Amino acid sequence: MHRFTLGLADLATTWFAVSPIQEASLSLRMWTHPGVYQLQTPAFERLRPAFERLDSTLLLSLIAGNRWIPDFLTPRPASPAADFRTELATVRALPPEQLRPELEQVFLPHGRPLPAALAAGLADPARLLQRIADALEEYWEVCLAPSWWPQARAVLDADLVYRARLLSQHGAAALFADLDHRLHWEDGVLSINRRWTDWDAETAVDGRGLVLIPTFFARGAITMISNERAPQISYPARGQAGMAGPGTPVPPRALEALVGAPKARLLALLVEPASTTDLAYRLGVTPGAVSQHLSVLAATGLVTRARHGRSVLYLRSPLGDELTGGGGGGGCVVFFGGAQPAAQRRSHRHADRQPL
């Protein structure tokens, strides 16, 4: 069990973030543990030929057999909408003398030797760190950024909007309970059931801010091992099924007759927040076509919209819910976590072991 103690001020500075470098680093688990994250399998199988042309030996050596990954590859986001290259600069800034202990704490405590690619490279840690950062950057540019990340980012942004709405309507206890079954909130303490360790840990948030990050590559809430790290929890993102391919629920025929088939299909999808890019992908049409229909739906009060970072996310309004004949989360969208830490703190453990 890992317990985070939050005072009232700490709750006010708890915030959500999307971390592209976390997703890039944790997605390496797709290649070392195929089949574990099944909703992502179709997309990553399409990426396999491109991945195998990279420095895959080095990249794969970074993931331990229990799926642990070095902390320095998942730096704590400095803002809710972090930029990959800004985060990569933090990885590159790791003092070379810290590289060995960062790597050893992933493998050695569990009786595993350092992989050969890493052990040999530690003869020149500065050069090894550069190779790791360069390989991760190439992986991002070749495999993830062109098509996977735009869709993934839309799903992660939608998750954040959903969490903000849940907080505004039901409070912090409901928010934490909904993040994952491993989390429990009671009397100012947020506990995470860490099945992957046999010891307890305590972390006082103590004004540093607790960061909550959705991810595609964990099967439950995860956090760092060391209680000295700045507090951070990653949890499984909502809406991952939409990443498997295009698709949309069938809207009522009466609704199609009233607003037309394209707008009815959009309303059927908008039970959860979504961006224009996400909707276009799922409908198999252009973002421009979706944008035109959304403008009409917004003007007639059937959908609401809110900005998160550079994304505009849409959601059915209460009137839209009534017309579709289904419950939803309609209403105003507010954002949680405007407060950000004064300085970025680095190094988090994503201790994610089987079974997860």
ZAMARGU-4260 file (C-alpha; in steps of 0.2 Angstrom, whole numbers, plus 5000, padded with zeros to 4 digits):
<rodrens>
0) 5000/5000/5000 | 5006/5017/4996 | 4998/5032/5005 | 4998/5050/4999 | 4993/5062/5013
5) 4984/5078/5006 | 4979/5093/5016 | 4966/5105/5010 | 4979/5115/5001 | 4986/5100/4993
10) 4969/5095/4986 | 4968/5113/4978 | 4984/5110/4969 | 4981/5092/4963 | 4980/5093/4944
15) 4979/5082/4929 | 4992/5082/4914 | 4995/5073/4898 | 5013/5067/4896 | 5018/5062/4878
20) 5035/5056/4884 | 5027/5045/4897 | 5016/5037/4883 | 5031/5035/4872 | 5042/5027/4885
25) 5028/5016/4892 | 5022/5011/4875 | 5039/5001/4873 | 5030/4988/4884 | 5019/4985/4868
30) 5035/4977/4860 | 5042/4968/4876 | 5025/4961/4882 | 5013/4959/4867 | 4995/4955/4871
35) 4995/4964/4888 | 4988/4980/4882 | 4976/4973/4869 | 4966/4988/4865 | 4982/4995/4857
40) 4988/4980/4848 | 4980/4983/4831 | 4988/5001/4830 | 5005/4995/4836 | 5005/4980/4824
45) 5004/4992/4810 | 5019/5001/4817 | 5030/4986/4819 | 5039/4987/4802 | 5044/5005/4806
50) 5049/5001/4824 | 5060/4986/4818 | 5070/4998/4808 | 5075/5008/4823 | 5088/5005/4837
55) 5075/4993/4844 | 5088/4983/4854 | 5093/4998/4864 | 5074/5003/4866 | 5069/4986/4872
60) 5083/4984/4884 | 5075/4998/4894 | 5060/4988/4899 | 5062/4975/4913 | 5054/4958/4913
65) 5041/4964/4925 | 5038/4979/4914 | 5047/4992/4926 | 5055/5006/4917 | 5068/5019/4923
70) 5061/5034/4931 | 5071/5047/4921 | 5061/5041/4905 | 5045/5048/4913 | 5049/5065/4920
75) 5035/5074/4929 | 5025/5085/4917 | 5028/5104/4920 | 5011/5108/4913 | 4994/5100/4910
80) 4998/5100/4891 | 5016/5095/4890 | 5026/5095/4874 | 5037/5080/4869 | 5053/5089/4865
85) 5052/5099/4881 | 5050/5083/4891 | 5064/5075/4881 | 5075/5089/4886 | 5073/5085/4904
90) 5078/5067/4900 | 5094/5073/4891 | 5097/5084/4906 | 5100/5069/4918 | 5117/5070/4926
95) 5127/5056/4918 | 5133/5050/4935 | 5114/5046/4939 | 5111/5035/4924 | 5119/5019/4932
100) 5108/5020/4948 | 5093/5024/4938 | 5095/5009/4928 | 5101/4997/4942 | 5086/5001/4952
105) 5075/4994/4938 | 5084/4977/4937 | 5095/4973/4951 | 5083/4973/4966 | 5074/4958/4957
110) 5089/4948/4954 | 5090/4953/4935 | 5107/4959/4928 | 5108/4974/4917 | 5104/4970/4899
115) 5120/4969/4889 | 5116/4985/4878 | 5115/4995/4894 | 5129/4987/4904 | 5141/4990/4889
120) 5136/5008/4887 | 5139/5013/4905 | 5157/5013/4901 | 5153/5030/4894 | 5136/5036/4903
125) 5135/5052/4894 | 5136/5044/4877 | 5123/5031/4883 | 5111/5044/4889 | 5113/5053/4872
130) 5109/5037/4863 | 5094/5033/4873 | 5087/5050/4871 | 5091/5050/4852 | 5083/5033/4850
135) 5067/5038/4860 | 5066/5054/4849 | 5067/5044/4833 | 5054/5032/4839 | 5043/5046/4843
140) 5045/5054/4826 | 5044/5039/4815 | 5032/5028/4824 | 5020/5038/4836 | 5019/5056/4830
145) 5013/5054/4813 | 4996/5045/4816 | 4995/5037/4833 | 4998/5052/4844 | 4985/5063/4837
150) 4972/5050/4840 | 4979/5046/4857 | 4980/5064/4862 | 4962/5066/4858 | 4957/5052/4869
155) 4968/5058/4883 | 4961/5075/4882 | 4944/5069/4883 | 4948/5059/4899 | 4954/5075/4907
160) 4938/5084/4903 | 4928/5069/4910 | 4937/5070/4926 | 4935/5088/4928 | 4916/5087/4925
165) 4916/5072/4938 | 4925/5083/4951 | 4914/5098/4948 | 4898/5087/4950 | 4903/5075/4964
170) 4919/5080/4973 | 4936/5073/4976 | 4930/5057/4984 | 4920/5052/4968 | 4934/5058/4957
175) 4947/5047/4965 | 4936/5032/4966 | 4932/5033/4948 | 4950/5034/4943 | 4954/5016/4947
180) 4948/5002/4959 | 4966/5002/4967 | 4963/5019/4974 | 4954/5023/4990 | 4951/5040/4997
185) 4947/5043/5016 | 4951/5056/5029 | 4964/5066/5018 | 4973/5050/5013 | 4974/5043/4995
190) 4979/5025/4996 | 4985/5015/4981 | 4985/4996/4982 | 5003/4992/4975 | 5001/4973/4972
195) 5019/4974/4964 | 5028/4977/4981 | 5027/4969/4998 | 5030/4985/5008 | 5020/5000/5013
200) 5026/5018/5009 | 5020/5035/5014 | 5021/5051/5004 | 5016/5068/5011 | 5011/5079/4996
205) 5017/5094/5007 | 5013/5108/4994 | 5021/5099/4980 | 5005/5095/4970 | 4999/5078/4966
210) 4999/5075/4947 | 4987/5063/4939 | 4991/5056/4922 | 4980/5045/4911 | 4989/5032/4901
215) 4986/5018/4888 | 4999/5007/4895 | 4994/5002/4913 | 4981/4990/4918 | 4978/4999/4935
220) 4984/5014/4944 | 5003/5015/4946 | 5015/5026/4955 | 5033/5027/4959 | 5042/5016/4972
225) 5052/5029/4982 | 5042/5040/4993 | 5055/5053/4991 | 5049/5057/4973 | 5037/5071/4969
230) 5020/5063/4970 | 5012/5057/4954 | 4999/5043/4949 | 4996/5037/4932 | 4979/5028/4929
235) 4971/5019/4914 | 4963/5031/4902 | 4945/5031/4897 | 4939/5028/4879 | 4953/5017/4874
240) 4941/5006/4864 | 4940/5020/4851 | 4958/5018/4847 | 4955/5001/4840 | 4947/5008/4824
245) 4933/5018/4816 | 4915/5015/4823 | 4900/5023/4830 | 4884/5018/4839 | 4868/5018/4829
250) 4857/5034/4832 | 4838/5033/4834 | 4830/5034/4817 | 4819/5048/4823 | 4834/5059/4828
255) 4841/5056/4810 | 4825/5062/4803 | 4826/5077/4814 | 4844/5083/4812 | 4851/5072/4798
260) 4861/5056/4798 | 4878/5065/4800 | 4873/5076/4815 | 4864/5061/4823 | 4879/5050/4822
265) 4890/5064/4830 | 4877/5066/4844 | 4877/5047/4847 | 4896/5048/4849 | 4897/5063/4861
270) 4891/5054/4876 | 4910/5056/4881 | 4920/5072/4877 | 4929/5071/4860 | 4939/5082/4848
275) 4936/5085/4830 | 4951/5074/4826 | 4944/5059/4836 | 4927/5061/4829 | 4933/5061/4811
280) 4944/5046/4814 | 4929/5036/4821 | 4917/5041/4808 | 4930/5039/4794 | 4927/5057/4787
285) 4937/5073/4786 | 4939/5084/4801 | 4932/5098/4791 | 4916/5089/4788 | 4915/5085/4807
290) 4918/5104/4811 | 4904/5110/4800 | 4891/5099/4808 | 4898/5102/4826 | 4896/5121/4823
295) 4878/5119/4819 | 4875/5107/4834 | 4884/5120/4845 | 4874/5134/4838 | 4857/5125/4842
300) 4862/5120/4860 | 4864/5102/4857 | 4883/5101/4861 | 4894/5111/4872 | 4913/5114/4870
305) 4928/5118/4880 | 4946/5120/4876 | 4960/5110/4884 | 4977/5115/4879 | 4976/5116/4860
310) 4961/5105/4858 | 4943/5109/4858 | 4933/5095/4865 | 4914/5093/4862 | 4901/5085/4873
315) 4882/5083/4872 | 4872/5095/4881 | 4857/5090/4892 | 4846/5094/4877 | 4857/5083/4866
320) 4855/5069/4879 | 4836/5070/4878 | 4836/5070/4859 | 4847/5054/4859 | 4837/5046/4872
325) 4852/5041/4883 | 4860/5048/4898 | 4876/5057/4897 | 4887/5069/4906 | 4879/5084/4898
330) 4881/5101/4905 | 4895/5114/4908 | 4913/5108/4907 | 4925/5115/4919 | 4944/5111/4921
335) 4952/5104/4937 | 4970/5108/4941 | 4974/5125/4935 | 4987/5126/4949 | 5004/5120/4943
340) 5020/5117/4953 | 5033/5131/4954 | 5047/5120/4947 | 5047/5104/4938 | 5053/5088/4948
345) 5060/5074/4939 | 5061/5055/4941 | 5046/5044/4944 | 5044/5025/4945 | 5030/5017/4935
350) 5031/5001/4945 | 5019/4991/4935 | 5020/4972/4938 | 5011/4957/4933 | 4997/4954/4936
355) 4990/4971/4931
</rodrens>
